[in-house]
Amino acid sequence: MVRLHVKRGDESQFVFDSAVDVSLDALIHQVADIYNGRLKVDRICSEIQELAEHGITLPPNMQGLTEEQIHELKLHDEWEEQCVPSGGAQFRRDEIGRRNGHAPNEKMKEVLKKTVEEAKALVSKKQAQANVCVTMEMVNEAINLLRGAVMIVYPMGLPPHDPIRMEFENQEDLSGTQASLQVIPVEDAQLWWAAKEMQRGKKLQDYVGKNEKTKIVVKIQKRGQGAPAREPLISADEQKQMMMHYYRRQEELKKLEEAEDDSHLQSEWADRQALKRQFQGLTNIKWGPR
């Protein structure tokens, strides 16, 4: 299997194994699915943390309004009584007015937070540092973990407008958000290696040869964004090691220079003939007119 270290820009994303004879159409599809799936997990985790703190989201027409405005407009959240967390709710006001403030109790809150940590760990960028491959199965496992935790805390389900439910049902609307800029649609995804775009219609072995034990760094890019920056000749860790070696060498040279310093030989106390001249009365002799 060829091991691909997938990056976006200069940032590591994940490590992925692929057969060397796979078509690039299939490979790009797989890599883009995992990349976008990891983003989905991050979005769900972020929303679940808010869910644990402030409860379900208010209907869109009530979000951002004050209690006085809601009362004046005679608005009512019909989902508040239906979507009650297991064990009862604790009121924690959402200062931005996006959620209803009826948060789960401490025990259920801990269930959500613990599951978020487990899901994040499954698809974390730290997996790339540990050289652990991330697969679509792992991404789906992380999503299922999060779905199960939400079902435990909210057995009656979440309202249809809640972004967590929309993510689980693949109905999320990211238009106009920062998150939409991170997503790379499969049809617009490109893979770059050695400053060359890996063209669809070809196979991976057309670029890297037939050696199944090859390791390469590829960069995922959205069509139209141009070529990504080339990989540096040496890694950041290698550069640090080189700098440390250079510093140690400089310190060693300084010590050697100090050890070889013979300027003390010009001092009076180091003059071997000084005592002899003193006995002969040849000290303090000055030449020239007085």
C-alpha positions as CSV (number, residue, x, y, z in Angstrom):
1,M,0.0,0.0,0.0
2,V,1.1,3.5,-0.8
3,R,1.0,5.8,2.2
4,L,-0.3,9.3,1.5
5,H,0.3,12.1,4.0
6,V,-2.5,14.5,3.1
7,K,-2.0,18.2,3.8
8,R,-4.1,21.3,3.2
9,G,-1.6,24.1,2.6
10,D,1.2,23.5,5.1
11,E,-1.0,21.9,7.7
12,S,-1.1,18.1,8.1
13,Q,-4.6,16.6,7.9
14,F,-4.4,12.8,8.0
15,V,-2.5,9.7,6.7
16,F,-4.2,7.4,4.2
17,D,-3.2,4.1,2.6
18,S,-4.1,3.3,-1.0
19,A,-3.3,0.6,-3.5
20,V,-0.8,1.7,-6.1
21,D,-3.0,0.8,-9.1
22,V,-6.0,2.8,-7.9
23,S,-7.5,5.3,-10.3
24,L,-7.0,8.9,-9.3
25,D,-10.8,9.5,-9.7
26,A,-11.4,7.0,-6.9
27,L,-8.5,8.2,-4.8
28,I,-9.5,11.8,-5.0
29,H,-13.1,10.9,-4.1
30,Q,-11.9,8.9,-1.0
31,V,-9.5,11.6,0.2
32,A,-12.1,14.4,-0.3
33,D,-14.7,12.3,1.6
34,I,-12.4,11.8,4.6
35,Y,-11.3,15.4,4.5
36,N,-14.9,16.7,4.5
37,G,-16.0,14.0,6.9
38,R,-13.4,15.2,9.5
39,L,-14.7,18.8,9.1
40,K,-18.3,17.5,9.7
41,V,-17.1,15.8,12.9
42,D,-15.5,19.1,14.1
43,R,-18.7,21.0,13.4
44,I,-20.9,18.5,15.2
45,C,-18.5,18.5,18.2
46,S,-18.6,22.3,18.3
47,E,-22.4,22.4,18.3
48,I,-22.7,19.6,20.9
49,Q,-20.5,21.5,23.3
50,E,-22.9,24.4,22.9
51,L,-25.8,22.0,23.4
52,A,-24.3,20.8,26.7
53,E,-23.9,24.4,27.9
54,H,-27.2,26.0,26.7
55,G,-29.6,23.4,25.4
56,I,-31.3,23.2,22.0
57,T,-31.4,26.0,19.5
58,L,-34.3,28.3,19.3
59,P,-36.4,28.5,16.1
60,P,-34.7,30.8,13.5
61,N,-37.3,33.5,14.0
62,M,-36.5,33.7,17.8
63,Q,-32.7,33.6,17.7
64,G,-31.0,36.8,18.8
65,L,-34.1,38.4,20.3
66,T,-34.4,39.5,23.9
67,E,-37.2,38.2,26.2
68,E,-39.0,41.5,25.8
69,Q,-39.0,41.3,22.0
70,I,-40.1,37.6,22.1
71,H,-43.0,38.5,24.4
72,E,-43.9,41.6,22.4
73,L,-44.0,39.6,19.1
74,K,-45.9,36.8,20.9
75,L,-43.4,34.1,19.7
76,H,-43.4,30.6,21.2
77,D,-40.9,27.8,21.0
78,E,-43.0,24.7,20.5
79,W,-40.0,22.4,20.8
80,E,-39.0,23.5,24.3
81,E,-41.5,21.1,26.0
82,Q,-40.9,18.3,23.6
83,C,-37.1,18.3,23.7
84,V,-36.3,17.9,27.4
85,P,-33.0,16.4,28.3
86,S,-32.9,13.2,30.3
87,G,-32.9,13.8,34.1
88,G,-34.3,17.3,33.7
89,A,-32.9,20.6,32.6
90,Q,-30.8,23.3,34.3
91,F,-31.2,26.8,33.2
92,R,-28.0,28.4,31.8
93,R,-28.8,31.5,29.7
94,D,-27.3,31.8,26.3
95,E,-26.0,35.4,26.1
96,I,-26.1,35.5,22.3
97,G,-29.7,34.3,22.3
98,R,-29.2,31.3,20.0
99,R,-30.2,28.5,22.4
100,N,-33.1,28.2,24.8
101,G,-30.9,27.9,28.0
102,H,-32.5,24.7,29.2
103,A,-29.2,22.7,29.4
104,P,-28.7,19.0,30.5
105,N,-27.8,18.3,34.1
106,E,-24.2,17.7,35.0
107,K,-24.3,14.0,34.5
108,M,-25.7,14.2,30.9
109,K,-23.4,17.2,30.2
110,E,-20.5,14.9,31.1
111,V,-21.8,12.2,28.7
112,L,-21.8,14.7,25.8
113,K,-18.4,16.2,26.6
114,K,-16.7,12.8,27.0
115,T,-18.1,11.6,23.7
116,V,-16.9,14.7,22.0
117,E,-13.4,14.0,23.2
118,E,-13.6,10.4,21.9
119,A,-14.9,11.5,18.5
120,K,-12.3,14.2,18.1
121,A,-9.5,11.8,19.0
122,L,-10.6,9.3,16.3
123,V,-10.1,11.8,13.5
124,S,-7.6,14.2,15.1
125,K,-4.6,15.6,13.2
126,K,-2.5,14.0,15.9
127,Q,-3.2,10.7,14.2
128,A,-1.0,11.9,11.4
129,Q,1.9,12.7,13.8
130,A,1.5,9.1,15.2
131,N,1.5,7.8,11.6
132,V,-2.0,6.2,12.2
133,C,-4.2,6.0,9.1
134,V,-7.6,7.6,9.1
135,T,-10.4,5.9,7.1
136,M,-14.0,6.8,6.2
137,E,-15.0,4.0,8.6
138,M,-13.3,5.9,11.4
139,V,-15.1,9.1,10.4
140,N,-18.4,7.3,10.4
141,E,-17.7,5.7,13.7
142,A,-17.0,9.2,15.2
143,I,-20.3,10.5,13.8
144,N,-22.2,7.5,15.2
145,L,-20.6,8.0,18.6
146,L,-21.9,11.5,18.7
147,R,-25.3,10.5,17.4
148,G,-25.6,7.9,20.2
149,A,-24.6,10.4,22.9
150,V,-27.2,12.9,21.7
151,M,-29.9,10.2,21.7
152,I,-29.0,9.3,25.3
153,V,-29.3,12.8,26.5
154,Y,-32.3,13.8,24.2
155,P,-34.3,10.5,23.7
156,M,-37.1,12.5,22.1
157,G,-34.7,13.9,19.5
158,L,-33.7,17.4,18.6
159,P,-35.8,20.0,16.7
160,P,-35.5,19.8,12.9
161,H,-33.9,23.3,12.8
162,D,-31.1,22.3,15.2
163,P,-27.8,22.2,13.4
164,I,-26.7,19.0,15.1
165,R,-29.8,17.1,13.7
166,M,-29.3,18.7,10.3
167,E,-25.7,17.5,10.3
168,F,-26.7,14.0,11.2
169,E,-29.3,14.0,8.4
170,N,-26.9,15.6,5.9
171,Q,-29.2,18.6,5.6
172,E,-26.7,21.2,6.9
173,D,-26.7,24.6,5.2
174,L,-23.2,26.1,5.4
175,S,-23.9,29.0,2.9
176,G,-22.4,32.3,4.2
177,T,-20.4,30.7,6.9
178,Q,-16.7,30.3,7.5
179,A,-17.2,26.5,7.5
180,S,-18.3,26.6,3.9
181,L,-14.9,27.9,2.8
182,Q,-13.2,24.9,4.3
183,V,-15.3,22.3,2.6
184,I,-14.0,20.9,-0.8
185,P,-16.7,19.4,-2.9
186,V,-15.6,16.1,-4.4
187,E,-16.0,17.3,-8.0
188,D,-13.8,20.3,-7.3
189,A,-11.1,18.5,-5.3
190,Q,-7.5,18.2,-6.7
191,L,-4.5,16.3,-5.4
192,W,-1.0,17.8,-5.9
193,W,2.3,16.0,-5.5
194,A,5.8,17.2,-6.2
195,A,4.3,20.5,-7.5
196,K,2.2,18.6,-10.1
197,E,-1.5,18.1,-10.2
198,M,-2.4,14.4,-10.2
199,Q,-4.7,14.3,-13.2
200,R,-8.0,12.5,-13.1
201,G,-8.3,9.6,-15.6
202,K,-4.8,8.3,-14.7
203,K,-3.7,5.9,-12.0
204,L,-1.6,6.6,-8.9
205,Q,1.2,4.4,-10.3
206,D,1.5,6.7,-13.3
207,Y,3.1,9.2,-10.8
208,V,4.8,7.2,-8.1
209,G,5.7,4.0,-9.9
210,K,4.7,0.5,-8.9
211,N,6.4,0.3,-5.5
212,E,3.7,-0.5,-3.0
213,K,5.9,0.8,-0.1
214,T,6.1,4.3,-1.3
215,K,5.4,7.2,1.1
216,I,4.4,10.6,-0.4
217,V,3.1,13.9,0.8
218,V,0.0,15.1,-1.2
219,K,-1.9,18.4,-0.9
220,I,-5.6,18.6,-1.3
221,Q,-6.8,21.7,-3.1
222,K,-9.9,23.2,-4.5
223,R,-10.1,23.7,-8.3
224,G,-9.3,27.3,-9.2
225,Q,-7.1,28.0,-6.2
226,G,-3.9,27.4,-8.2
227,A,-0.9,25.3,-7.2
228,P,-0.2,24.9,-3.5
229,A,3.2,26.0,-2.1
230,R,5.9,23.4,-2.5
231,E,7.0,21.3,0.4
232,P,10.2,22.6,2.1
233,L,13.4,20.6,1.4
234,I,13.7,19.9,5.2
235,S,11.0,19.5,7.8
236,A,10.6,21.8,10.8
237,D,11.9,19.1,13.1
238,E,15.0,18.6,10.9
239,Q,15.6,22.3,10.8
240,K,15.4,22.4,14.6
241,Q,17.9,19.6,14.9
242,M,20.3,21.4,12.5
243,M,20.0,24.6,14.5
244,M,20.7,22.8,17.7
245,H,23.7,21.1,16.2
246,Y,25.0,24.4,14.8
247,Y,24.6,26.1,18.3
248,R,26.4,23.2,20.1
249,R,29.2,23.4,17.5
250,Q,29.6,27.2,18.1
251,E,29.8,26.7,21.8
252,E,32.5,24.0,21.4
253,L,34.5,26.3,19.1
254,K,34.3,29.1,21.7
255,K,35.6,26.8,24.4
256,L,38.5,25.7,22.1
257,E,39.4,29.3,21.4
258,E,39.5,30.1,25.1
259,A,41.7,27.1,25.8
260,E,44.1,28.2,23.0
261,D,44.3,31.8,24.1
262,D,48.0,32.7,24.7
263,S,47.6,36.4,25.4
264,H,48.7,35.8,29.0
265,L,52.2,35.1,27.7
266,Q,52.6,38.8,27.2
267,S,52.0,39.5,30.9
268,E,54.9,40.5,33.2
269,W,54.4,37.6,35.5
270,A,54.8,35.2,32.6
271,D,58.3,36.6,31.6
272,R,60.9,34.0,32.3
273,Q,63.8,36.5,32.1
274,A,62.3,39.0,34.5
275,L,64.1,37.6,37.6
276,K,67.4,37.4,35.9
277,R,67.2,41.1,34.7
278,Q,66.2,42.2,38.2
279,F,69.4,40.6,39.7
280,Q,71.5,42.2,36.9
281,G,70.0,45.6,37.5
282,L,68.6,45.7,34.1
283,T,65.0,46.6,35.0
284,N,63.4,50.0,34.4
285,I,66.0,50.9,31.8
286,K,64.8,53.7,29.5
287,W,66.6,54.6,26.3
288,G,66.6,58.2,25.0
289,P,67.1,61.6,26.4
290,R,65.7,62.4,29.9
